[in-house]
């Protein structure tokens, strides 16, 4: 088995596209992607991705808390209170610019990952 360089999901060795994040696996010039931080809600996660994309910074946002779909339905039991968490990843060369951009636009909703 192989792993996606962006989301680290397990994929077939002959796959040309990651089933999870859609990364083109045939692009040999692809750069290393890094997690730059987290946001706590689906709306902020969508805003973070849109903001970075509009600044020509490639970005991928993953739910790490059991949320899925376009409306962020919880997979965890309804009686258990927990916050959602969405990780924001960008190519390494955009790390500082992307983190600074999200800090300015999202404020307290943004949690920068310590290096």
N, C-alpha and C positions, 0 to 999 in steps of 0.2 A: 504494500500500500504506500501511497504518497500522501503528502500534505500540502494544502494550499499555502503559498507564501504570505498571503494577506490575513486570512481568518484562521489559519492553522487547522482547518477541518480535514478529516481523513477523506481522500478521494481515490478513485481508481488510477492506476499508474498511466493508463492511456487516455485519460480525460483531457479534453482541450479547453474546457471551461469549468471553473469551480461551481459545484451544484448549490453552494450556500451563498456566496457573495458575488458570483458572476465574473470573477477575475479571469482574463484571458491567459491561460497557462502556456500558450505557444509563444508568447512574447518573452524572448530570452533577455531582453534589455530591461525587464521590469526591475524596479528598485525594491529595496527592503521596506516593508511597511511596519510602522510602530504605533502602539497605543499611546495617545497623548493625554488622555484623560477621560472623565465620565460626566454624564449629565443624569439627572434623576427622574426625568419624565419624558414621555413620548413626544410631546409637543416641542420641548427644548431639543430633543434628539433630532427631530425633523428640521428644526430651525438651524441647528448646528451644521447639518449636512448641506442644506440649501445655501447657507452663508458661505461655507468654504467653497462649494462648487461655483458660486457666483464670483468668487475671488480667484478662480482658475486653480484651485487646490483640490486635487482628487481626494475624496474622503469616503470612508465606509463606516457605518454605524451598526453595531451589533448589540442585541439585548443579551445581558448576562444574568437576568433575573427571572426568566420564565415568561417573558412577554413575547407575543408573536402577532403577526398580521398588521394590517394598516391602522387598526384602532388600539392596538396594545392590550389585547385580552390577557388576563393573568392565568397562568397555568397552576399557580399555587392555590391552596385551599382558601376559600373566601373568609374563613374565620381567623386566619393567620395574617396579622398585619405586618407588612414589610414594604420597603420602598423599592421602586424599580431602579435598575441601573443599566445605562446604555454606554458602551465604550466607543470612543471615536478614534479611528485609525487613519493615518495619512502616510505617504511615502516619507522616508527619513529626511530627505532634503527639504521638506516643507514643515517639519516638526515645530520649529520655533515660531515661524510666521503664523501657522494655523493655531497654535496655542494662544498666541497674543491676540489674534483676531477673535477667538471665542471668548477670551477673558474680557475683551472690550464689549462684545455684543451680548453675552449671556450673564455676565456678572456672577452673582451668587449661585446661579443654577449650574455653573461650570466648576468642575473639580479637576485642576491640572494634576497630571501624574508626575510624581517626583522622579527625577532621573536617577 
